[in-house]
């Protein structure tokens, strides 16, 4: 009898432990796309290998409109804006810049055709998210990324300067885009490949320095990590095409990350690497929630099983 009671107690303890694990879940991030351009933009979405597709892989975003999607924890991928698109009633067509080559509004797993301004994300599973705005594949639209409601640095990043107006003729394309030096010339020293495949060997070119001067927070070439990758924990994100407003004026005009309030202190970055543990313990992260709908059914099942032994 004592053996049965001990086993009974152990089983209930085990089920209770499993229940706690499933009741405390990490909510997905919400990506909100806003179009403040004076024309329609067709955002493209590409999930990295191993990440699921979001609700859409490409859609129409009219002037002044917005649309939101849920991004599951652990998701990684990129967003960009397509311009000058012409699609027929069946959704078939192409775009002047940022085309994904699918021949449809939906990109369906196809990547971007440079040049295009990219917003790149890796969502942590209860840990830090990493995000950046990249000009490594060139530029076609002003774009910013803003973290909302998270903990940590959570800085706004992006490129609000109209680089199409400053683009050298050798990088310019018809339809409004500015190529990267890598795409324009294909040389290893610009592409950071071959013998130049390291930070020590691949240095900024006069073209990437032009991009960096205009957009200090954006990736200007492959090894531009130090001032271009940002972190946040438990945030939702707003991706804005053609942003405007007083807060973004400082983003455009500032010449250094310190002036922008982004002093990338290595000690601070190291401390933030373990901050997610505290967030999980205290529930400070907005994406940590109790009784997540996805776990509700499992919780009910556990409660029913427990009731049989009580």
Beta strands, then each sheet from edge to edge (+ up, - down):
strand 1: 24-26
strand 2: 29-35
strand 3: 42-47
strand 4: 66-71
strand 5: 76-82
strand 6: 86-87
strand 7: 93-94
strand 8: 118-122
strand 9: 128-134
strand 10: 143-148
strand 11: 157-159
strand 12: 172-173
strand 13: 177-178
strand 14: 230-233
strand 15: 236-241
strand 16: 288-290
sheet 1: 1+ 16-
sheet 2: 4+ 2- 15- 10+ 11-
sheet 3: 3+ 5- 8+ 9- 14+
sheet 4: 6+ 7-
sheet 5: 12+ 13-
end
